[in-house]
Amino acid sequence: MSDIETIAVEVVYALPDRQKIIPLLVEPGTTAYQAVMKSGIQQFFPELDLERAPLGIFGQALGTKGLAPAKQYELQAGDRVEIYRPLTADPKEARRRRAAKNAADDAAET
């Protein structure tokens, strides 16, 4: 048994049709970026550009809202590092389309 203290974390990535959750034991002081690199997740998703992919912890993007960037954020026990994929549609445009469709549906019902 090793004398090195470790903490348990997870690295996750999801596509619409599949996901991968990789549990890891890392040393305290490990950054989110280091954990993603250590996870080997690229063997499951070779298209991932880990240098550019935004990362988050439980839905909070790293490098925003007072959180350190991924290469500086030190993981805590139980953290789940999420790798975010690019949006397929602009959220504002998607809302506009839904609103227009709902308005058209409402008009057709009356």
N, C-alpha and C positions, 0 to 999 in steps of 0.2 A: 504494500500500500504506500502511496506517495505522501510526502509531507507537504506538498504544495496545495494550498487552499484553492478551491474552485467554486464557481457559482454556476447555476443552471440557467440557461437562456434558450431562446428559440429563434431561428431565422425562417421567415416564411415568404413565399411568393405564390401568387395565384393568377391564373389565366381564366377566361370564362369557362373553359372546359376541364381544367385540372389545377391542382395546387400541390405544393410540397411544403411540409413542415419539418424542419431539421432541428432536433434538440442537440444542444452543445453544452459541454462543461468548459468554461473559460476561466482564466485567472482574473482576480479583481484588477481593475485598471484597463481591461480590454475595451477597446472602442467598438461602437456599432459597426463601423467599416471593417475593422479587423475580424470581427465575428462573422460577417458576411463572407469575407475572403476565406476564412478557415472552414466555413460550412461546406464548401465544395458545391454550392448550389448550381454553379454554371455547368456542371456535368449533366444536370437535368434540364436546364434551359440555356443552351449554348448561345442563344441570341441576346442574352442579357449583357448590357454594357455596364458593369458594376462601377466604373469610374464616373458615369453620368447618371445612373439611376438614383432617383430620390429615395431616401430611407426615412423611416419613421419608427416610433415606439408607440404601440397601441393606438394607432390612428392620429398621432401628432407628428407632423413632419419635422424632422431634425433640421436645425438651422433656422427655425421660425419660432415665434411666440416665446422667446426667452430660452429655448433649448439650444444647446451647443450643436454645431455641425457634426455630421456622422463621423468624421475622422477625429473628433475631439470628445464626443459624448461617451463617457465611461458607463458601461452597462451595470445595472443593478440586478441582483438575483431575481429571476422570474421575468425579466424583460423579454418582450417579443419584438425582434427587429423585423420590420415589414419592408419589403422592397416594392416600391410603387411602379406600376407600368404607366406609360403615357395614356392620356385620355384619348378616346376614340372620337369624341365630339366635344365641341365647346359647350360647357354647361349652360351659359346664357342662351346660346342658340337653341339648345335642346329644350329649355324652358319655353322659349318663344314658340317653337313648333308645337309643344304640348298644349300651350294656351290657345293657339290658333285652332288646333284640332278640337279642343274642348268647346270652344266658342262655336265652331261649325256644327258639332254634334248637338249642342244645346239649341241652336237655331233650327236644325232639322227636326227636332222633337216638338217644336211649337208650331 
